[in-house]
Amino acid sequence: MRGQPDDGTVAAAGAAKAAGATGGGPGTGAADGDGTRVVRAGLPPEEPYAPPLPGPVFAAHYHLPGDPHGAPYAYGRDANPTWTALERAIGELEAPGQEVHTLAFASGMGAISAVLLSQLAPGDVAVLPADGYNLLVPVRERLTGLGVEVRTAPTAGDAQRELLDGARLLWIESPSNPGLDVCDIRRLTAEAHARGALVAVDNTLATPLGQRPLALGADFAVASGTKALTGHGDVLLGYVVCRDPERAAQVRGWRKTVGAIPGPMEAWLAHRSLATLELRTRQQAAGALAVAEALRARPEVTGVRHPGLPEDPAHPVAVRQMRRFGCVVSCTLPDRAFAERFLAALRLVDDATSFGGVRTTAERRGRWGGDAVPEGFVRISVGIEDPADLVADVGRALDAAAGG
Ligand SMILES: *Cc1c(COP(=O)(O)O)cnc(C)c1O
C-alpha cells in the first residue's frame, strides 16, 4: 500500500521539498504560513509545460498490462490520480510535516460511516456525542442494530469522558454542529487512549487550518469537505486522515466495498478551492466575530454562541486547541415567527442550510426537527462579504422582525 501513488500518503514536508527540489517541484515546508501552504498543497512536482494543477482524470479503468498487483491505478473505484493529488493536499494541511494517509470520499457522511463501520464490530462500545451532526442519529441506530453498544454524552464539559470504560472508539465533534460547544480534545484523547480506545474527531467546522486533531492526539481526523473546506457550495466531499497504515487500509477497503468515492470533477474542484482556504477562513472568522458581537449587543437576541467570542463558554478551551474559530454563529430569537421574519428581512443572507460558503447563509434549525434547539434558534454561516455590510444587514433585519 505505502508509497503507491494512490495511498494519499504525505511524505514529511522535508521529503516533499526534496522531491520537489529534484523534480523542480512546488513543495512547501511545514514551517510555511497557512496562506503559503494552501496555494501549493498537493501539487505535483513541477514539469515543463505541464499545468500546476492537472485537470480531472475521467477514467473508469486504466491500461493495465500483465500482473495487476502493485499497479497504482487499475480500476476507478479504487484510485484516481485526481483524488491522489487532493488527498496529498488535505494530508499536508491536516498534519503538516507528518506522514499520514488520506482518503477522499463522496461526502462527509461517506467518510464518517467508513470510519465507524470499518473500525467497530459487534460487541464493541462506541462513545458518540449526543449533540453531533444530526445524521449521527441514524448512524447510531444502525450501529446498535449491528450489535455495537452506543453511549452518548454532550460535547460540553467533556461529558464523554464519563463513558469511556470499555470503549473501543470515541467520536468527538468539536466545535459541535449546530450547538457550537467545544470539548478538550487533548484531554479526552489521552483518557480514551489510556483505556485502549481509538479517537476520531469530526473537523468539519474548524477546517484543517482551524484545528489539527492528529496533533492533538486523535487517531482519525474526519470531515465533510462540503462546507468550509471547499467553500463554494457546489461540491459534496468528505475525507479521512490517519497516521496508522493498517487503519488506513481498513478505511480504504471500506471505501472500495461500498463505493463511496468522489467523482474526479468534484475532487478537482475541491483541490482548486483549497488555494483560497486561508483567505476565505480568515475573512469568514473576522465576519463571524463582528456578527456575533453585533448580535450580543441586541437585547432581543439571547444565547449568542461563537467560539471566538471572548465571553463564550467554549472560548477558554477553544483558544487552547483551535487556530481559527470558524464561520458559524448561532443565537436564539424570541420565537419561531420572529426568527422567520428576521430571515425573510435579510438582504445579504440566503435562507439555506449547510455552512462554510463564500456567501452568508442562515437558517432556523428547528425547521428540520432533528436538533434539540429552541424554535427561535438560528444558525448563521458567515461568508466572505465585507463584515460591516453584514452587521448592518443583520441589524436592519432584527429591526424589521421586531416591528412585526
Ligand atoms: C455537513 C456535516 C457532515 C456531513 O457531511 P456531508 O458532506 O453533508 O455528507 C458531517 N459532520 C458535520 C459536522 C457536518 O456539518
The ligand as a Tripos MOL2 file, in Angstrom:
@<TRIPOS>MOLECULE
LIG
   15    15     1     0     0
SMALL
NO_CHARGES

@<TRIPOS>ATOM
      1 C1        -22.3680   18.5240    6.9790 C.3       1 LIG1
      2 C2        -21.7030   17.7710    8.0640 C.ar      1 LIG1
      3 C3        -21.4780   16.4060    7.9350 C.ar      1 LIG1
      4 C4        -21.9480   15.6180    6.7300 C.3       1 LIG1
      5 O1        -21.2760   15.9780    5.5850 O.3       1 LIG1
      6 P1        -21.8790   15.7380    4.0900 P.3       1 LIG1
      7 O2        -20.7830   16.1920    3.2260 O.co2     1 LIG1
      8 O3        -23.1160   16.5960    4.0160 O.co2     1 LIG1
      9 O4        -22.1960   14.2990    3.9890 O.co2     1 LIG1
     10 C5        -20.8170   15.7670    8.9630 C.ar      1 LIG1
     11 N1        -20.4080   16.4030   10.0690 N.ar      1 LIG1
     12 C6        -20.6240   17.7310   10.2400 C.ar      1 LIG1
     13 C7        -20.1500   18.3950   11.4850 C.3       1 LIG1
     14 C8        -21.2740   18.4460    9.2480 C.ar      1 LIG1
     15 O5        -21.5070   19.7460    9.4190 O.3       1 LIG1
@<TRIPOS>BOND
     1     1     2 1
     2     2     3 ar
     3     2    14 ar
     4     3     4 1
     5     3    10 ar
     6     4     5 1
     7     5     6 1
     8     6     7 2
     9     6     8 1
    10     6     9 1
    11    10    11 ar
    12    11    12 ar
    13    12    13 1
    14    12    14 ar
    15    14    15 1
@<TRIPOS>SUBSTRUCTURE
     1 LIG1         1 GROUP 0 **** ****
